[in-house]
Amino acid sequence: MTPPVPTKPLDLELRAAHPADEPAVLRLMRASLGWRDEDPNEEFFRWKHYDNAFGVSPALVAVHQGSVVGYRTFLRWRFLDDAGREVRAVRAVDTATDPAYQGQGIFRRLTLRGVAELTLAGDGLVFNTPNDQSRPGYLKMGWSLARRLPVGVLPAKPRSLAPMIASRVPADLWSQVTSAGLDAGEALADGAVAAALLEHAPTKGFRTHRTPEYMAWRTSFAPLHYRLLLASPHDPAEGGLVFRLRRRGDAVEAAVIEQLVPDRRTGMALVRRMLKHTGADYAIGLRTGPSAGLLPLPGQGPLLTTRPLAASPPSPRDWTLTLGDVELF
């Protein structure tokens, strides 16, 4: 039973989360975030924070009278700058506060404690794409707006425009099943396949440090049903794209997570094949990185926010991100 909240300021213990805290943390997440029993949220949590190819997520807890009442974690990430130098980074992701303790500043205290510790540890920057409700809180803690990440779309058919335009609601977290292409997790577990595709990874701008290990992890969570569509069934060196299907309102969208292609013509052909084979209403992705076949959707896209830690963030125009860098999490 959660202890009652005192009227005077809370005497909280803020510390690093320990493995033994996991059951309490998961109970807290379930209570504060409304996790449904039928969804694989606990497995998703472990995939993000323990299996990540970039390392285990640093996390903190707030403890009051022996109970975990707050949680904050940062997903490890690695970028390459325009000169090819690696930059250690984190993404501000999961946070939860016991409903009985909300309004006590726990989120802010945990976040600022994490920022201080990560800076001392030498991490370069923190980034995220907060929603309209949480963005003001981040801005007050020193985050800055970097840019709106431009979205690109391609309707499957002219009649697909109507459901696409009407579906101005958040997309479902969990994917829909399709048999189009290959199981991306299985295909990219083969390091040779991943390495061949990564010959077409972005080489300019501030971009994720894509390695075969990263690609294998990023596509490995089975309930997300990531698929890999290759330009040639016999030679991954000819390029491919990673996607998943998700429902957004009345429409089914094909989210292009990675587009690893040698040229624009190949990318456009793959996007059209994906739409044909999946029956999706439209394709969607980001136009900061490769986006062959996707048309600009002005004024749309998530707002990227950043905060310097031990390094300065790149210029807003240098960010070269794909949907795989910012979706989920």
N, C-alpha and C positions, 0 to 999 in steps of 0.2 A: 504493500500500500504506500502511495506517495505521501511523504510527510507534508503537513500543511505549510503554506508559504507564510513566513512572518511578515509583519507590517514594516519592520525596520529593514535597511538594506541587507541583502543576502550575504552571508558569509560563505562564499563558494570556494571550493578547491578547483583550480584549473590545472589540468595536467595532460600529458600525452595519453592517448587511449592505449590500453593494453589488450592483448588477445583475450584475456579473461573478461573484458568488458563487453565482448561481442553480443552475448545474449541480451544484456540490458540495453545496448545500443539498438539492436534490432527491434526490441519491444518499443523503444522510444520512437523509432522511425515509423513503425506500424501505427502507433497511436497518433502521432502528429501529422503524418503524411497521408493517412487513410489508405494504406496498402490493402488490396483485396486478397483474400485467401487464395483465390484461383490463379493469381498472377505470380510469376517466378521472381518476385522482388528480392528475396534473400540471395538467390543464386546470382542475380544481376549485380547486386551489391558486392558480392565476393569477386565476381569476374572483374568489375571495375577496379576494385581497390587492392586485391591481392594478386591477381593474375597479370595485371598490366605489364607489358613488355618494358615500360619505362621505370618500373619499380613500384613497390608498395606505397600506398597513399599515406602521407603524414596526417594524423588525426588527433583531435583534442576532445576532452570531455569536461563538462562542468559537473561537479559532484556536490550535493547538499545533503548533509546528515546521512551519508553512506549511499545515497541513491544517485544514479546518473540522470541528470535533469536537462543536460544540453550536450549537443554533439556538433562537431564541425570538421570537415575533411577537405583536403585539396588533392586533386588527381594529378599525379606526376605526368609531365609532358616534356618532350625535347624538340627544339626547333633548330633549323639551320638559318643563319643570316645570309645576306646576299653574297658574302664572301666565302660561304661554306663553313663558317665556324659554328660549332654547336653551342646552343644557349639552353641552359636548364630552366624550366618553367613549371608552373603548376596552374591548374584550373580550379577555381573556386566552385565546388559542386555541392555535395550533400550537406545539409544542415538541418537540425531538428531541435526543438525545445519542448519539454513537457508542457502540455496545454495548461496545467495549473501554475506554471512558472512564466508564462509569456508576459511580455511587458516589463521584464526585469533587466533588460539589456544583456541577456546572456549571449545572444547571437553576435552582438557587437564586441563583447569582451573576448569571446572565443576567436572571432575573426582577427581582431587586432593582435591578439597573442600569437596566433598562427603566422600572421604577416611578419611580426618581429622575429620569431624563431626561424622562419624560412629565409629571411634576409641574412641573419647571422650564419646560416648554413650555406650561403652562397648561391641560392636560387636566384635567377635573373629577374623574373617578373611573374605576375599572376594575371590571368585573363579569364574572362567568362562572357556569357551573353545573357545577362539577367533579364527577367521579364519586367513589365511596367511597374509591378508592385514592389519588387525587391531592388530595382535599379537606384531609386533615390537613397536608400540606405548605403549602398556601395559607394555612391558618389560622395556621401558625407564622410566616408572612411578613407578617402584619398584616391578612389578609382577615378579614371577619366574616360570620357567617350572617345574611342579611337576612330570608328567609322561605322556606317551602316554597310553590312556585307551584302553586296548586290546579288539578287536572285535571278536565275534564268529558268524559263519554262519552255515546254513544247507540247501543245495539245496533240493528242493522237489523231483526232479528226476535227473538222470544223464544228461538228455538233458537241464536241467535248468542251468547247469554250464555256458554255452555260454552266455545267456543274463545277468547272474549275473556278469561275468567277464567283459562284454562289457559295463556295466552300471556304468562307473566311472564318474558320474556327481552327483551334489547334489540332494537329494531326495526332492520331492514336500513337501511343508509345510502342505498342507491340505490333509486329508485322503480320501481313497476310501471307499465306503459303502460295508459292508458285513453283512450277516445275521448269520454268524457263531458265536456260543456262545451267551452270554447275553449282553445287553447294560450295560457296566461297570458302568457308572454313576448312573443308576437306581439301579443296584444290590448293589453297594457299598455305596449307601445312607442308606442302612440298616446297622446300626452299628454292629449288631450281625454277619452279613456276613463278614464285614471287619475285625472284631476282630478274627474270626475263621481263616481267611486266614493269619492274621498277627502273628499267632502262629508259622508260618514258615518263618518269616522275618529274615534277617541276625542278628546275635547276636555278631559278632566279627568285628573288624576293625572300621574305621571311616566311618559311614554310616548315611544316612538320618534317622531322628527320625520319623518313620512311626507310625501314629496313625490312628484310624478310621476316624477322621476329615480330616486328610491329604489325605487319600485314596479317600474319597468322593469328596474333592475339585479337586484333581489331575486328576480325570477321568470325571469330570462333564461338560466340555465344549463340547456341543453337536456336533459342526462342525468337531471335531477331531475324532469322531466315535470310541472311545475306546471300546473294547470288552473284556469280561471276559469269559474264557473257564475254566470250573470246571472239576476236575477229577471225581467227583460224582455229579449228578444233584440234589441230596438230602442232601448232607453234605459238605459244604464248608471247613470243618476242614480237608478234605482229600486233599486239595490243589487246586491251580488254577494258571492261568497266565493271565496277562493283555497284550493286543496287539492292534495294529492298522495296517491297510494296507495303503501303500503309494507307489506311482510310483517313480521309479528311472530310468530315461532313458526309455528303452524298457521293463524293468522288473517291476514286482510288488513284493515288499518285505513286509513281515510280521515282523514288528518291535516289538520285545518282550520287553515291558516296565517294567514289574515286573514278576518274577517267584517265586511264594510263594508255595513251595512244600515240603513235608516231606522227600523226598529222590530223588536220581538221576533217578531212574527208572520211577517214576511218572512224573518228569520233561521231560524226553525224550519222554514218551508216549504223553504228552500234546503237545509238539512241533510238533510231527508227525501228531497228530490229527488236529492241527491248519492248517498245510500246506494242508492236505487232504481236509478239509472242506472249506477252503478259495480259493483254487486254486492258491495261491501265488507261485512265482517262487522259493523263498527261505526265510528262517527266518534269522533275524539278531538281535544281542543284544550285551551286554558287558560281558566280562568274569572276571571282577573284583569281581562281586558278584556271586550269583547262576547262572549257565549257562548250566544246564543239557541239553544235546542234541545238543549243539552248538559247532562247531569245530573251532579251532584257525585260524585266518586269519592274518598271520604274517605281521608286518610292517604297519598295517592299524589301524585306530581309531583316535578319536579326541585328541588333545593335551590339557591337563588340566593345567591351570596356576592358581597360588594363590598369595595372598599378605597378610602378617600378619597385623592385626589391633591391637586389644587389647590382642591377644593370638598368640601363635606360631602355624603355620600349622602342621598337622601331617606328619609323615614320608611318602614319596611317596608310599612306599609299603603297607601302612595301609589303603589307600583309598579303600572302598568297595562300588562302585557305580554301579547302573544299568542304562539302557538307559533312564528310567523315570526321573533320576536325572539330565541329561544333554541335552536331546533332547529339541527342541523348544526354547522358552524363548529368 
